[in-house]
Amino acid sequence: MAVAVVGAGPYGLATACHLQAARVRLRVFGRTMESWRAHMPDGMLLQTVPAASAIAAPRHGYALADFRTARGLAEAGDDRPVPLAEYVDYGRWFQEHLVPELEQGPVRRIRATAGGFRLLLDSGEEPFAASVVLATGAVPYAYVPRVLRTCAAQGLASHTSRHRDLRRFTGERVAVLGAGQSALECATLLHEARARPTVVARTSAVLFDPPPPSGTADRSRLQGPGSPLGRGRPLLGAVSRGGTAYRRLPAPLRMELLRAVPRPSGAWWLKERAAGRFPVLCGRTLITAEPGYGVVRLRLLDEHGWPEDLVVDHVLAATGYRVDIRRLDVLDPGLRRSLRVFAGAPVLTNGFESSTPGLYFTGLAAAPSFGPLLRFVTGTGFAARRVTAAVTAAKGR
Ligand SMILES: Cc1cc2nc3c(=O)[nH]c(=O)nc-3n(C[C@H](O)[C@H](O)[C@H](O)COP(=O)(O)OP(=O)(O)OC[C@H]3O[C@@H](n4cnc5c(N)ncnc54)[C@H](O)[C@@H]3O)c2cc1C
């Protein structure tokens, strides 16, 4: 096999079908849209508009709108948020049509060997690949603040990616840490499941994106009216225009932008369901979390340094993902140690290749190199084209 693509989420699927179109021999491993099926809450709606949620294909006809047409569903505009279940069906449809050869199962280990890599599959097979594209997503990098780790070990705190069904918290007091879409949507779903959420945010206010304008949509632009990423995110639009230019910025500035863009906010359609429905404590920093008698006592400091206690039954960390390839168990420890790393992420070339020739990273692990675009499905086209060009060029090396 020339190339192994590991991962069958949007980035793995997009890469696989672009490589196929370039007539590269490949095998693709992973369970279709597994992160979306197993690590996101039931009832979730996508934050990005349909036009920005398409998985990139090498030819026309595989966007979300095409999927809806194929299923006999009415056309839907940017003012209709996409339900998670529909998006998972879209991903499956995309995979069945464009990556039918996907081998539904994990790769257990990848180690470097002469001229390439040796993969270990569940079956015990150990195929050789000249190149490997890792599209293993964000789940291995789920970030739980250190202060919560004792509670997490006792089952009193957890990351949002651990929960599909938030109804298990019905009747319970839940502190939701964060101010982004995940925090605000989880708190809303908890409230709707008759749990008692309290959002605890470091920011001085929680924000919601403005709704998309109705009528004429200029989808050619990343930002502004009809923007695929949504309105009210000017910096994200600017930063997302040039992944190549982003990579040339000094590394500390790249990390700073990655932290700041996009600013945490809720989707426009969430405001009506969230605002005023549950307590939101803004400007609070979590200092300690003490477990005891089946509950957690949180010590918070407000913007003026005044302490305040909050007692809850569970703490839900909607605190995002931090790339740290030391946590990527699929890579043999020797291979992991040999990679050049910056702030936990692999250092990548313009073609997404790591310091180990033939090993490529795409999706979130490439965001510190190419910017926030890589955190969203709308970055799949840029990444898949780059990886394909690099892999085909490497064949001739
Ligand atoms: C709650 C939430 C909401 C989001 N909403 C949006 C949104 O509205 N719009 C948007 O653009 N983005 C959204 N995102 C971000 C979105 O998840 C990513 O942009 C997208 O999923 C990245 O695709 P990916 O293929 O890199 O990763 P994933 O979708 O995570 O896919 C990774 C795949 O790799 C597989 N895998 C992992 N390890 C192995 C292995 N060893 N062997 C084989 N397979 C393996 C997994 O099973 C999975 O199928 C959201 C993220 C979260 C957490």
Ligand as a Chemical Component Dictionary entry (heavy atoms), coordinates in Angstrom:
data_LIG
# 
_chem_comp.id                   LIG 
_chem_comp.type                 NON-POLYMER 
_chem_comp.pdbx_formal_charge   0 
_chem_comp.three_letter_code    LIG 
# 
loop_
_chem_comp_atom.comp_id 
_chem_comp_atom.atom_id 
_chem_comp_atom.alt_atom_id 
_chem_comp_atom.type_symbol 
_chem_comp_atom.charge 
_chem_comp_atom.model_Cartn_x 
_chem_comp_atom.model_Cartn_y 
_chem_comp_atom.model_Cartn_z 
_chem_comp_atom.pdbx_ordinal 
LIG C1  C1  C 0 -19.270 19.418 20.241 1  
LIG C2  C2  C 0 -18.596 19.817 18.948 2  
LIG C3  C3  C 0 -19.305 20.505 17.983 3  
LIG C4  C4  C 0 -18.701 20.855 16.789 4  
LIG N1  N1  N 0 -19.416 21.550 15.843 5  
LIG C5  C5  C 0 -18.833 21.889 14.690 6  
LIG C6  C6  C 0 -19.566 22.588 13.678 7  
LIG O1  O1  O 0 -20.718 22.954 13.847 8  
LIG N2  N2  N 0 -18.924 22.860 12.493 9  
LIG C7  C7  C 0 -17.624 22.502 12.254 10 
LIG O2  O2  O 0 -17.116 22.773 11.169 11 
LIG N3  N3  N 0 -16.903 21.856 13.193 12 
LIG C8  C8  C 0 -17.488 21.542 14.393 13 
LIG N4  N4  N 0 -16.759 20.874 15.343 14 
LIG C9  C9  C 0 -15.362 20.531 15.048 15 
LIG C10 C10 C 0 -15.396 19.223 14.259 16 
LIG O3  O3  O 0 -15.592 18.169 15.133 17 
LIG C11 C11 C 0 -14.145 19.052 13.501 18 
LIG O4  O4  O 0 -13.987 20.132 12.616 19 
LIG C12 C12 C 0 -14.154 17.784 12.639 20 
LIG O5  O5  O 0 -14.835 16.707 13.224 21 
LIG C13 C13 C 0 -12.748 17.397 12.405 22 
LIG O6  O6  O 0 -12.742 16.246 11.601 23 
LIG P1  P1  P 0 -11.625 15.152 11.781 24 
LIG O7  O7  O 0 -11.844 14.183 10.694 25 
LIG O8  O8  O 0 -10.307 15.801 11.901 26 
LIG O9  O9  O 0 -11.909 14.518 13.220 27 
LIG P2  P2  P 0 -13.082 13.611 13.749 28 
LIG O10 O10 O 0 -14.375 13.997 13.193 29 
LIG O11 O11 O 0 -12.913 13.598 15.223 30 
LIG O12 O12 O 0 -12.726 12.187 13.182 31 
LIG C14 C14 C 0 -11.625 11.451 13.636 32 
LIG C15 C15 C 0 -11.834 10.023 13.251 33 
LIG O13 O13 O 0 -10.647 9.293  13.480 34 
LIG C16 C16 C 0 -10.986 8.048  14.006 35 
LIG N5  N5  N 0 -9.834  7.472  14.699 36 
LIG C17 C17 C 0 -9.219  7.926  15.798 37 
LIG N6  N6  N 0 -8.199  7.097  16.126 38 
LIG C18 C18 C 0 -8.193  6.112  15.189 39 
LIG C19 C19 C 0 -7.374  4.954  14.981 40 
LIG N7  N7  N 0 -6.382  4.635  15.813 41 
LIG N8  N8  N 0 -7.646  4.146  13.927 42 
LIG C20 C20 C 0 -8.648  4.454  13.070 43 
LIG N9  N9  N 0 -9.464  5.544  13.239 44 
LIG C21 C21 C 0 -9.219  6.352  14.271 45 
LIG C22 C22 C 0 -12.160 8.358  14.918 46 
LIG O14 O14 O 0 -12.887 7.193  15.190 47 
LIG C23 C23 C 0 -12.925 9.349  14.060 48 
LIG O15 O15 O 0 -13.814 8.707  13.191 49 
LIG C24 C24 C 0 -17.355 20.514 16.557 50 
LIG C25 C25 C 0 -16.627 19.815 17.537 51 
LIG C26 C26 C 0 -17.253 19.478 18.713 52 
LIG C27 C27 C 0 -16.451 18.732 19.734 53 
# 
loop_
_chem_comp_bond.comp_id 
_chem_comp_bond.atom_id_1 
_chem_comp_bond.atom_id_2 
_chem_comp_bond.value_order 
_chem_comp_bond.pdbx_ordinal 
LIG C1  C2  SING 1  
LIG C2  C3  SING 2  
LIG C2  C26 DOUB 3  
LIG C3  C4  DOUB 4  
LIG C4  N1  SING 5  
LIG C4  C24 SING 6  
LIG N1  C5  DOUB 7  
LIG C5  C6  SING 8  
LIG C5  C8  SING 9  
LIG C6  O1  DOUB 10 
LIG C6  N2  SING 11 
LIG N2  C7  SING 12 
LIG C7  O2  DOUB 13 
LIG C7  N3  SING 14 
LIG N3  C8  DOUB 15 
LIG C8  N4  SING 16 
LIG N4  C9  SING 17 
LIG N4  C24 SING 18 
LIG C9  C10 SING 19 
LIG C10 O3  SING 20 
LIG C10 C11 SING 21 
LIG C11 O4  SING 22 
LIG C11 C12 SING 23 
LIG C12 O5  SING 24 
LIG C12 C13 SING 25 
LIG C13 O6  SING 26 
LIG O6  P1  SING 27 
LIG P1  O7  DOUB 28 
LIG P1  O8  SING 29 
LIG P1  O9  SING 30 
LIG O9  P2  SING 31 
LIG P2  O10 DOUB 32 
LIG P2  O11 SING 33 
LIG P2  O12 SING 34 
LIG O12 C14 SING 35 
LIG C14 C15 SING 36 
LIG C15 O13 SING 37 
LIG C15 C23 SING 38 
LIG O13 C16 SING 39 
LIG C16 N5  SING 40 
LIG C16 C22 SING 41 
LIG N5  C17 SING 42 
LIG N5  C21 SING 43 
LIG C17 N6  DOUB 44 
LIG N6  C18 SING 45 
LIG C18 C19 SING 46 
LIG C18 C21 DOUB 47 
LIG C19 N7  SING 48 
LIG C19 N8  DOUB 49 
LIG N8  C20 SING 50 
LIG C20 N9  DOUB 51 
LIG N9  C21 SING 52 
LIG C22 O14 SING 53 
LIG C22 C23 SING 54 
LIG C23 O15 SING 55 
LIG C24 C25 DOUB 56 
LIG C25 C26 SING 57 
LIG C26 C27 SING 58 
# 
